[in-house]
Amino acid sequence: HPDACRKAFGPVDYADVVTVNEGFHAGRRLMTAAVPNTKRLGEIVGRVYPALERLEAAGLPGSVPRRDLSRVSVTQDAVQRLEAIPAVQVPKIAKAPVLDGLLDEPAWGKAVQLGAFRPVAWTPEKPDPGKQQPAACRVMMTEDALYVAAEMRHVGTALKLHEHVGKPDANIFFNSDTLELFLSTNAGAKGYVHLAVDHTNSRFDERRPDGGPNWNGKWETAVHKGNDIWTVEVRIPFSTLGATPKAGTVWRANVCRAFGQKGELSCWSPIYGKFHNPPFFGRLTFD
């Protein structure tokens, strides 16, 4: 391989080739950890990109390694972006609320409030990408299930019915107002569950990468419509997720909004362009 590199690109420093390659693999493993080591990532980035620049200066095309590094989120701003990942402590309650779409039961007063949803264009470097309709979300747990509640405002925009109302696993993301939940019960693994419910209480679920939309979990939702706002309650049994968290367990998760009628996309944890970006899911630590 060293000889092949020099034959193809001239007198490049093969040690730099090794640095870029090993940095890619080490960074990819680190980005899937439950709590990535930002100091370690900073060291990797600090070695990889100077080595890549030297190789480019020697004539080796850098577009492919730069693309691959970006694909696994090992970029020069990765440390700052990891530090922006939110985390919350999920409280455990004794009595579950009745699912009716209303958030007026005392149990919801004990739930943890997630931070403000940010537009997908948000980055630590450009923190003001514009205003959007606000959304708020709360999370809590019982012995056997995770509970999520959300308030979705749509001031000045009347929500419409669409052709997929009531159809399971239909495309509800681009012509309605949809709450999307992403849950990874094994924080260091790639697999996760994706659940979505819109203002008509139409639902979609899938498991990635195995199962896709053919996976159908057992979970419950209820929607209530008010003036310029709709609210939703979600119950996700731990049995349908295949895991019951113990005290101190960390899950990776995100809560996103696809307001298709307005073309607005936002999330609790910043995801830099696409909802399906597990390295930047937030963290849920359970009581």
JOGIMO-V673568 format. One record per backbone hydrogen bond with DSSP energy under -0.5 kcal/mol. NH is the residue of the N-H (numbers start at 0). CO is the residue of the C=O. If there is no record, write none. Layout:
NH/CO  NH/CO
//
This chain:
4/0  5/1  6/2  7/3  8/4  9/5  11/9  13/11  15/12  16/12  17/13  18/14  19/15  20/16  21/17  22/18  23/19  24/20  25/21  26/22  27/23  28/24  29/25  30/26  31/27  31/28  32/29  35/32  37/35  40/36  41/37  42/38  43/39  44/40  45/41  46/42  46/43  47/43  48/44  50/46  51/47  52/48  53/49  54/50  55/51  56/52  57/53  58/55  59/54  60/58  65/61  66/62  67/63  68/64  69/65  70/66  71/67  72/69  73/68  74/72  77/74  80/76  81/77  82/78  83/79  83/80  84/81  87/282  89/87  89/284  90/88  92/140  95/93  99/97  107/104  108/104  108/105  109/106  110/107  111/138  113/111  113/136  116/134  117/266  119/264  121/118  122/125  135/150  137/148  138/111  139/146  140/90  141/144  145/235  146/139  147/233  148/137  149/231  150/135  151/229  152/133  152/150  153/227  156/153  164/161  166/163  167/165  168/202  169/166  169/202  171/169  177/175  177/257  178/196  179/255  180/194  181/253  182/192  183/251  184/182  186/184  186/249  188/185  191/207  192/182  193/205  194/180  195/203  196/178  197/201  198/176  200/197  203/195  205/193  206/211  207/191  211/206  213/210  214/211  218/216  219/234  221/232  223/230  225/228  227/225  229/151  230/223  231/149  232/221  233/147  234/219  235/145  236/217  236/234  237/143  238/143  239/236  240/236  241/237  242/237  247/285  248/245  250/248  250/283  251/183  252/281  253/181  255/179  256/265  257/177  258/256  258/263  259/175  259/257  260/175  261/258  262/258  263/258  265/256  266/117  267/254  269/267  272/119  273/270  276/274  279/276  280/277  281/252  282/85  283/250  284/87  284/282  285/248  286/89
//
